[in-house]
Amino acid sequence: MLNMILLAAMSMGLATDTPQEHDAAVPLSEAVQAFNAGAIDDAIGSQQPLLTEDEVVGAILLWDRTSDTPVSDPLLARFKSIARTKELPQGSVIEAVSAFDRGGEHVFDVWSVRIRLKRGDGSSFGFVIRERVVASRTLQQELDRLEAMVAAEPDLAHEVGGHGTMDRVDELKKRIARLGN
């Protein structure tokens, strides 16, 4: 399993970092339309091809569990049923992650579209529908980018991508010092 910090997420067409789960089954076509409506407001998502129902169905049919994937048979069956029923089940969401930080020397802009399904214990799993690396930056480049953002708009110091920006700046400085970059 990747040791990553998800810095930003956008889901179901809402320009927020908090996924909104469905409280009832939703036609897949409506879920895809809502997702696309939100993606156009995202800096990375707006540069990506629109998600299609055909792409979602194809990705579901192609998705295969590996031996180390923490997905139970019932959860996999629920996921696979989306292709057959063309409905997103209750408690699910189409989400996109736009940044990865695996704790190394680089951070990544990505467009990782997933269907997140709840497990019986209340946790969830995100099944990847589309994953694309858009760009990478060194830690120093990321630190410079964040500091420039805060200098230009001091209100951003409070929250960016689910982290307090100044906390993120401090964390990057510590990593840079630790890694000797």
HELIX and SHEET records of a PDB file:
HELIX    1   1 LEU A   28  ALA A   39  1                                  12    
HELIX    2   2 GLY A   45  GLN A   47  5                                   3    
HELIX    3   3 GLU A   53  LEU A   62  1                                  10    
HELIX    4   4 ASP A   73  THR A   85  1                                  13    
HELIX    5   5 LEU A  139  ALA A  152  1                                  14    
HELIX    6   6 PRO A  154  ALA A  157  5                                   4    
HELIX    7   7 THR A  165  LEU A  179  1                                  15    
SHEET    1   A 4 ILE A   5  SER A  11  0                                        
SHEET    2   A 4 VAL A  93  ASP A 101 -1                                        
SHEET    3   A 4 HIS A 106  LYS A 118 -1                                        
SHEET    4   A 4 SER A 124  THR A 138 -1                                        
SHEET    1   B 2 VAL A  26  PRO A  27  0                                        
SHEET    2   B 2 GLU A  87  LEU A  88 -1                                        
END                                                                             
